[in-house]
Amino acid sequence: MLDSLFSTSTATASTATSVELLPLLVCTLCALVLGAVLAAVYSYRQRHTRSFTIALVVIPAIVCVVIAMVNGNLGAGVAVAGAFSLVRFRSAPGSGRDIAYVFLAMAVGLVAGMGYLAAAAMVTVVIGGACLALQQFTGRSRTHARDLSLRITVPEDLDYSGAFDDVLARYTTYHELASVRTCNMGSLFRLTYDVGMEAGTSEKAMIDELRARNGNLEVSLSHQEVSGYGL
């Protein structure tokens, strides 16, 4: 029985295809180019982080190399699949859009690693084009807006629901109430808005109008946190 097992493993190893460097280099470069295309589509007119954009560029190439290395070797393929199953994100969970792009990048790398470069390019163009079209026709463009966090402190007796919407509509491209919390032993509320400030918009004029609404309490603008996009 042991002899049969050893003979089977030897036969499997002998039938494994050898890796040729030139085709591997061509497939890897193609995967890098397609990853760059995916990264450009992902970041077009949308909020993004540099780390995730770089990851989208290199993921297809990494998957391509792994698939090329285990080609023809069933045991190594199972081992690599088991190793990938143990990988999980250590950061905050990303949005559905981020996860979709990760899977798309892996699919492109898988197809490129199998040597089907034309098919990999077709997948990138078709699915990437569909994602680009959806980004164009759904949601608001934030290309020319600076993403900031606006914090407004209001007294507890002020009904803050919609109290600042008209002011924010005049000075921002978008505004969204992100969080509400109490402060100063519950006598005050602190509202946090995600806003987009157009270039040339007077931040001081907006703050002055907000101070007239909240009883001249604290109003602050700062860089918007993007932890939800930090995959």
C-alpha positions as CSV (number, residue, x, y, z in Angstrom):
1,M,0.0,0.0,0.0
2,L,2.8,2.4,0.9
3,D,4.5,1.5,-2.4
4,S,1.4,2.5,-4.3
5,L,1.2,5.8,-2.5
6,F,4.8,6.6,-3.2
7,S,4.4,5.6,-6.8
8,T,1.3,7.8,-7.2
9,S,3.1,10.8,-5.7
10,T,6.1,10.2,-7.9
11,A,3.9,10.0,-11.0
12,T,2.1,13.2,-10.0
13,A,5.4,15.0,-9.5
14,S,6.7,13.8,-12.9
15,T,3.6,15.0,-14.7
16,A,3.8,18.4,-13.2
17,T,4.6,21.0,-15.9
18,S,7.8,22.9,-15.5
19,V,7.5,26.6,-15.2
20,E,9.1,28.6,-18.1
21,L,10.4,32.0,-17.0
22,L,9.5,34.0,-20.2
23,P,5.7,33.0,-20.2
24,L,5.6,33.6,-16.5
25,L,7.1,37.1,-16.9
26,V,4.6,37.9,-19.7
27,C,1.6,36.7,-17.6
28,T,2.9,38.6,-14.5
29,L,3.3,41.8,-16.4
30,C,-0.1,41.5,-18.0
31,A,-1.6,40.9,-14.6
32,L,0.1,44.0,-13.3
33,V,-1.3,46.1,-16.2
34,L,-4.8,44.7,-15.7
35,G,-4.5,45.4,-11.9
36,A,-3.5,49.0,-12.7
37,V,-6.6,49.3,-14.9
38,L,-8.8,48.0,-12.1
39,A,-7.2,50.4,-9.6
40,A,-7.8,53.3,-12.0
41,V,-11.5,52.3,-12.3
42,Y,-11.8,51.9,-8.6
43,S,-10.4,55.3,-7.8
44,Y,-12.1,57.2,-10.6
45,R,-14.3,59.9,-9.0
46,Q,-14.6,58.0,-5.8
47,R,-13.0,58.1,-2.3
48,H,-10.1,55.8,-2.0
49,T,-6.9,55.1,0.0
50,R,-3.5,54.8,-1.5
51,S,-2.8,51.4,0.2
52,F,-6.0,49.8,-1.2
53,T,-5.3,51.2,-4.6
54,I,-1.8,49.7,-4.6
55,A,-3.2,46.4,-3.3
56,L,-5.5,46.2,-6.3
57,V,-2.5,46.6,-8.6
58,V,-0.5,43.8,-7.1
59,I,-3.2,41.3,-6.2
60,P,-3.7,40.0,-9.8
61,A,0.1,39.6,-10.2
62,I,0.4,37.7,-6.9
63,V,-2.4,35.3,-7.7
64,C,-1.0,34.9,-11.2
65,V,2.4,33.8,-9.8
66,V,0.8,31.4,-7.3
67,I,-1.4,29.8,-10.0
68,A,1.6,29.4,-12.3
69,M,3.7,27.8,-9.6
70,V,1.1,25.1,-8.7
71,N,0.1,24.4,-12.3
72,G,-0.1,20.6,-12.7
73,N,0.6,19.8,-9.1
74,L,-2.7,18.8,-7.3
75,G,-1.1,18.5,-3.9
76,A,0.5,22.0,-4.0
77,G,-2.8,23.4,-5.3
78,V,-4.7,22.0,-2.4
79,A,-2.1,23.3,0.1
80,V,-2.2,26.8,-1.4
81,A,-6.0,26.8,-1.3
82,G,-5.9,25.8,2.4
83,A,-3.4,28.6,3.1
84,F,-5.5,31.2,1.4
85,S,-8.6,30.0,3.4
86,L,-6.8,31.1,6.6
87,V,-6.2,34.6,5.4
88,R,-8.7,37.3,6.6
89,F,-8.7,41.0,6.9
90,R,-7.2,42.3,10.2
91,S,-8.5,45.8,9.7
92,A,-12.1,47.1,9.8
93,P,-14.4,45.4,7.4
94,G,-14.6,47.1,4.0
95,S,-17.6,48.1,2.0
96,G,-19.2,45.8,-0.5
97,R,-17.6,47.7,-3.3
98,D,-14.1,47.1,-1.9
99,I,-14.7,43.4,-1.4
100,A,-16.1,43.1,-5.0
101,Y,-12.9,44.7,-6.4
102,V,-10.8,42.3,-4.3
103,F,-12.6,39.3,-5.8
104,L,-12.4,40.8,-9.3
105,A,-8.7,41.3,-8.9
106,M,-8.2,37.8,-7.7
107,A,-10.3,36.5,-10.7
108,V,-8.2,38.4,-13.2
109,G,-5.0,37.1,-11.6
110,L,-6.4,33.5,-11.7
111,V,-7.3,33.7,-15.4
112,A,-3.9,35.4,-16.2
113,G,-2.0,32.7,-14.2
114,M,-3.7,30.0,-16.3
115,G,-2.3,31.7,-19.4
116,Y,-5.6,33.0,-20.9
117,L,-4.4,36.6,-21.2
118,A,-7.0,37.6,-23.7
119,A,-9.8,36.3,-21.4
120,A,-8.2,38.1,-18.5
121,A,-8.3,41.4,-20.5
122,M,-11.9,40.7,-21.5
123,V,-12.9,40.1,-17.9
124,T,-11.2,43.3,-16.9
125,V,-12.8,45.4,-19.6
126,V,-16.3,43.9,-19.3
127,I,-16.7,43.8,-15.5
128,G,-14.5,46.9,-14.9
129,G,-16.6,48.8,-17.5
130,A,-19.7,47.8,-15.7
131,C,-18.3,48.9,-12.4
132,L,-17.3,52.2,-13.9
133,A,-20.8,52.8,-15.4
134,L,-22.4,52.0,-12.0
135,Q,-20.1,54.5,-10.3
136,Q,-21.0,57.1,-12.9
137,F,-24.7,56.8,-12.6
138,T,-25.1,56.0,-8.9
139,G,-24.0,58.2,-6.1
140,R,-22.5,61.7,-6.2
141,S,-19.2,62.7,-7.6
142,R,-16.7,63.9,-5.0
143,T,-13.8,64.5,-7.3
144,H,-13.5,68.3,-6.8
145,A,-14.7,68.2,-3.1
146,R,-12.5,68.0,-0.1
147,D,-13.8,65.4,2.3
148,L,-13.9,66.9,5.8
149,S,-15.5,66.1,9.2
150,L,-17.6,68.9,10.6
151,R,-18.3,68.8,14.4
152,I,-21.1,71.0,15.8
153,T,-21.8,71.3,19.5
154,V,-25.5,72.1,20.2
155,P,-27.4,72.6,23.5
156,E,-29.6,69.8,24.7
157,D,-32.8,71.7,24.2
158,L,-32.1,72.3,20.4
159,D,-33.8,70.0,18.0
160,Y,-30.8,69.3,15.7
161,S,-32.8,67.2,13.2
162,G,-32.5,69.3,10.0
163,A,-31.5,72.4,11.9
164,F,-28.3,72.9,9.8
165,D,-29.4,71.3,6.5
166,D,-30.0,74.5,4.6
167,V,-26.7,76.0,5.6
168,L,-24.8,72.9,4.7
169,A,-26.6,72.6,1.4
170,R,-25.3,76.0,0.3
171,Y,-21.6,75.4,1.2
172,T,-21.1,71.7,0.6
173,T,-21.5,69.2,-2.2
174,Y,-22.8,66.6,0.2
175,H,-23.4,66.3,3.9
176,E,-24.3,63.3,6.0
177,L,-24.8,63.1,9.8
178,A,-22.3,60.4,10.8
179,S,-22.7,60.4,14.6
180,V,-24.3,62.0,17.6
181,R,-23.0,61.9,21.1
182,T,-23.5,63.7,24.4
183,C,-20.8,65.7,26.2
184,N,-20.4,68.0,29.2
185,M,-22.4,65.6,31.5
186,G,-25.2,65.3,29.0
187,S,-26.0,69.1,28.7
188,L,-24.6,69.3,25.2
189,F,-24.8,67.2,22.0
190,R,-21.9,66.9,19.5
191,L,-22.9,66.3,15.9
192,T,-20.4,64.9,13.4
193,Y,-21.1,65.4,9.7
194,D,-19.2,64.0,6.7
195,V,-19.1,66.9,4.3
196,G,-17.5,67.8,0.9
197,M,-16.2,71.3,0.6
198,E,-15.9,72.7,-2.9
199,A,-12.7,74.5,-3.8
200,G,-13.0,78.3,-3.2
201,T,-15.9,77.9,-0.7
202,S,-15.6,80.1,2.3
203,E,-15.2,77.9,5.4
204,K,-15.4,80.9,7.7
205,A,-18.7,82.1,6.3
206,M,-20.2,78.6,6.8
207,I,-18.9,78.4,10.4
208,D,-20.3,81.9,11.2
209,E,-23.7,80.8,10.0
210,L,-23.5,77.6,12.0
211,R,-22.5,79.5,15.1
212,A,-25.5,81.7,14.7
213,R,-27.7,78.5,14.8
214,N,-26.0,76.6,17.7
215,G,-25.7,79.5,20.2
216,N,-22.1,80.3,19.4
217,L,-20.9,76.9,20.7
218,E,-17.9,75.0,19.3
219,V,-17.8,74.3,15.6
220,S,-14.8,72.6,14.1
221,L,-13.6,71.3,10.7
222,S,-11.0,68.5,10.3
223,H,-9.8,65.8,7.9
224,Q,-12.4,63.1,7.4
225,E,-11.6,59.8,8.9
226,V,-11.4,57.0,6.3
227,S,-11.1,53.9,8.5
228,G,-13.9,52.2,6.7
229,Y,-11.9,52.4,3.5
230,G,-8.6,51.1,5.0
231,L,-8.6,47.5,3.8
